[in-house]
Amino acid sequence: MCVHRVALAQPAGPLQTAREALDARELDRARALLGPLTQGPDAREAAEALYLLGAVEDEALAFPAAREAYRASVARDPSSRYAGRALARAEELGAHAEGGFGPLRRLERVRRDPRVANDPGELEGLEREAVAFPPGKVRGEALFLVGEAYLGRLDRPRDALRVFRLLATDPGADGDLRDLAGTRMLDARRTLGEASEAVEDLRAVRGSPELQAEARVLARRVKLHRAALAVLALALFLGTTALTRAARGGRLGAVLRAWARPLPWVHLGLLGLGGGALARAFDEHDPGPFHALGAGSLVLYLLMSGWAVVGARRWAPARAAVGALSVLALSYLVMEQLDPRMLEGIHL
């Protein structure tokens, strides 16, 4: 017990003190502590000190000095526990060295400071500067950072679309980042409610075939959504008009008798409750879409049967067509809102 207390009472070593200074962002103090250690006779200690010195320079945005310190750490002791991290960071910095690290310093000043990263003026400035950066990874990453902020935190999807289009057509940007920019263009168009335009966007920037196919699906779903709403609006208008005529003409009794027929209710119950129960029992599927479809179909049945009572016989084919299309429209909207995977299953 006494030995343990003595050990705890011993002062921290220079490396530990330097780490604490780095954590506290006391960079000048950390440099002063690490400098002598990098020249020490113990290779392992010197390598660790050089790695920490690289981290200090990295934090200070002195990237050339950081890269040299990381390389020196690996050279001093290739078997050091920090060697892998030092080598990876040195290579990463080397891959972002365009413009003598000036663009990377500009990007990191924004990326590392949440206050700056949420300042619209700072982001607009970075966008303007990034366009003039030399070709390379930094330009792409800067544009992506700005585009993500516009699309998300700042809620400026139109500006995000412009930035992601620049990135998607930047030959110097990383290929994966260009593909991701195409995805974000699709997200921006979806936010703007302009899914049809997304197809042309992705074709223009030569987005991946998979992404272009996703854009076509989204555009098709927008058209189907609008068509479904139009069909349901027509059914609602015709049905309520018919019920109003029935009330004014004293024919509500006939409508109520039509509603009281048991067979349609059995069918509706099988659709909504039975379908949901089967989905839950055999596929562990959420029964909610079936319940919603059953409830909506009930409303449509009441409207269409009311129209059948007061409508002329010659309009029977039209009523049947409107009723059938209304159920299809309702089915589409239920799947779209509650379980889009069902749309994928039927290739919609």
N, C-alpha and C positions, 0 to 999 in steps of 0.2 A: 504493500500500500504506500509506504513512504517513498519507494523508488518511483512509483507512478506519479506521485505528487511532484517529485523533483523534476521528472521528465516534462511534466506540464509547465513547470515554472521556467524551463529553459527558453531563452529568446529564440524567435524564429530565425532561420538561416537567411542569407542574402537573397537566394532565389525565391523563397516564400515571401519575403518582404517586397521583392520586385513584382511578384504576382499580385500582391495586395495593392500595390501602387497602380498597376495596370488596371485592375478591377475598379479602382477609385478614379480612373482617368487622370491620374497624376503622371503624365507621360514624361515630363522632364526628369522627375525623380526616378521613375522606372529606368530611364536611359542611363542616368548616373550610376544606379546600382548594378545594372547589367554590364556596362562597359568593361570594367575590370574582369568580370567573370568570363567574358567571351575569350579572354586571352590566357585564362588559367591553364595549368598543366593537366587537369582532369578532363579528358576528352568528353566524357558523358555529361559532366556539368557544363562544360563550355558549349556543347551542342544544344543543351536545353536552354542555356542563356541566350544563344543566338536565335533559337526559335522564338523565345519570348521577346527578344529585341525586334524580330520581324513583326510580331503581333503589335508591338508598340508603334512601329513605323506604319503598319497597316492602319491602325486606329487613327494615326495622325495624317492619313492620306498621303504619306510619303512613299508611294508605291515602288519607285526604283530601289530605294534603300531597303524596303521590306523584302523585295524579291531577292536582293543580294544576301540579306541576312538569312532567309530561308534556305538558299542554296548553300551558304557557308555552314549552316547547321547540319545539313545532310553530309556535306563533305567532311566535316569534323568527326562525325560518328554516324556512319550509315546504319548502324544497328540500334540507334536511339529509338525510344518509344515514340518520339515526335517526328522521326524521319519521314514516315509516310505522309503525315499531314503537311509537313514543311514542303515536301516535293510537290504534292498536289496543289498547294496554294501558290507556289512559285510558278508552276505551269499555268495555273488559272490566270495569274497576273500577266504572264507572258502572252496569253491569248487575248488579253484586253489592253494591250500596250499601245494601240494606235494613237497617233497624235502625241506621242511622248507622255502618255498617261493623263494628259489634260482632260479629255472627254470623260475618262473614268472618274477623275476627281470631281468633275461637275456632277456626274450622275450620283456618286456616293454621297455628296453633300445633301442631295434631295432624299435619297433612299434611306439614309441613316437617321434622319431627323423627322419624326412624325409631324411636327408643326409645319415644317417646310413642305413635306409630302402632301399636306392637306391644304396648302395655300394655292388658290387658283392662279394667282399671278406668277408664282414660282414655277408652277407646272407649265403655264403658257410660255414662260421664258425658256424652260428646258426644251419644250417642243421646238421652238424657233431655232435654238442652238443645235439641237440634235440633227436637224435636217442638214446642217453644214458640217457635222462631224465627218471625219474620214470614214470610208467604208470599213465595216468590221462589226464585231459583236456588241460593242458598247452602244453604237447608234441604234441597233435593233432593241437592245434592252432598255435604252432610254425611251424610245417610242412606245415600247410595251408598257413601261411603268406609267407613262402619261395616259395612254389609252385606257388602262385598267382604272386609273383614278377617275377619268371622265365617265366611263361606263358605270362605275360603281358608286364611289363616295360622293362625287360631284353631280351625279345624275344628269350628264350631258351626252346622251347617246349619239347625237348628231356629230359632235366633235370627236367622240370616240371612233365613230365610223371613218372619219377622215384620217385619223392617226393610224388606225389599224390597216387602212388601205395602203398608206405609205409603207408600213412595215411589211405587208404581204407582198409588195412589189420591190422590196429592197434586196438586190442580189447579194449584198454583203452580209446580210443578217443570217443567223443560224437557221437551217432548214426547218427544224422543229418549231422554232419561234415563228417562222412565216406561216406554218400550218396552223399554229395556235391563233395567229392573228386572223386567219380566215374564219376560224370558229367564233372568235369574238365579233367579227363583222356580222356573222349570222345572228349572234346574240343581240347586237345593237339594232339590226333590222327588226328582229322579233319585238324588242322593246318599243320601237317606233311604230309597230304595226304595219311594217312594209315588207312582209315576207316575200312577196312576188319579186321585189327588187333585189332580194338577196341572191336569187338565181343568177341574174346578170352580173352582180358584183363578183361572185365566186368564179364565174366563167371568165370574167375580165382579168382577174388576178391569178387565174390558173390554179384555183384551189383543188385539193385532192378530189378524186372521183367520189369517194365516200362522202365528203363534205358537200359536194354539189348535189349528190343524191338526197342528202338530208335537207338541203335547201328546197329541192323540188317537193319533197314530202311536206315540208312546212307550208310552202305556197299552196299546195293542193288542199291542205287542211284548212287554210284560211278561206279558200273559196267554198269548200264544203260547209264550213261553219256559217258563212253568210247565207248560203243557199238553205241550210237547215233552219235558220232563224226566219228566213222569208217564208218558207213553207208553213212553219208553225204559226207565224203571224197571220197568214192567210186562213189557216184552219180556225184560229181563235176568232178572227173577224167573221167568217161565215157562220161558225157555230153560235156565237153570241147574237149575231143578227137574227138567226133562225129562232133562238129562244126568246128574243124580244118580240118577234112576230107572233110566236105562240102565246105569249102572255097577253099581247094586245088582242089577239083573235080568240081568246078563251079556249085555247087548246093545250093548256098546261097539263090537264088531266091525261090527255093522250100521250104527252111526253113522259109523264111519270109512269104510265103503264108500260111504255117502251123501256124505260130505265129499270123497271122491276123484273124484267125477264131474267131468270136465274142463270141460263147457260153462259151469257157473256161474262157474268161475274165469276163463274167457275173458271172460265178461260183466263180472266185477268188474275185471279188468285193463283192459278198454276204458273203464270208468267212471272209474277212478282215474288210471291212467297215460295212457291215450289221451286222455281229456278234458283233463288237464293239459297234454299236449303240444300239442293243438289250440289251447287257450287261449293258450299261450305263442307259438305259431307265427303265429297269425292276428290276435291282439288284444294281444299283449305283456302278457297278463294273468298274474298270479301263479298258478302251478299249485297252490299250497299247498291252497286249498279243495278242489280235485278229489282231491288225494292224501288229505286227511283224510276226505273223503266215501267214497273207495274203501276205506280202512282200516276205517272204522266200519261200512260195509256188509258187509265181510268178517266182522266179528264177529257182526253180525246174522244173516248167512247161516248161520254155524256154529250159532248158537243155534236159529234157526227150523228148520233141517233136522234137528237133533237132536230137537227137539220133534215133528217130523213122523214120525220113526222110532218113537218110543214112544207117541205120542198116538193116540187113537181117530180113526177115519176121519170120524166125524160132526162132529169139531171142525175139519175141514179149512177151512171158510169162516172160522171164527174165527182160525185160524192165518194165513190169507191176509190177513185184515183187519189183524191185529196187525203182520204183516210189512210190509205196505204203509204203514201209519201210522208205523211205526218209521223207515222210510227217509225219509219226509217230515219227521218230527221231527228226525232226524239232519241232513237237508239244511238245515232252518231254523237249527239251532244252529250249524252250520258257517258259514253265511252271516253270521249274527249276530256271531259271534266273529271271523271272519277277513276278511270283506268285506261290511260293511253296505250298501255301494252296490248290491250285487246284490239286496238286499231292496227298495231304492228302485225298481230296474228292474222288479220284479214287483208294485209298489204295496203293499208290506208295511212 
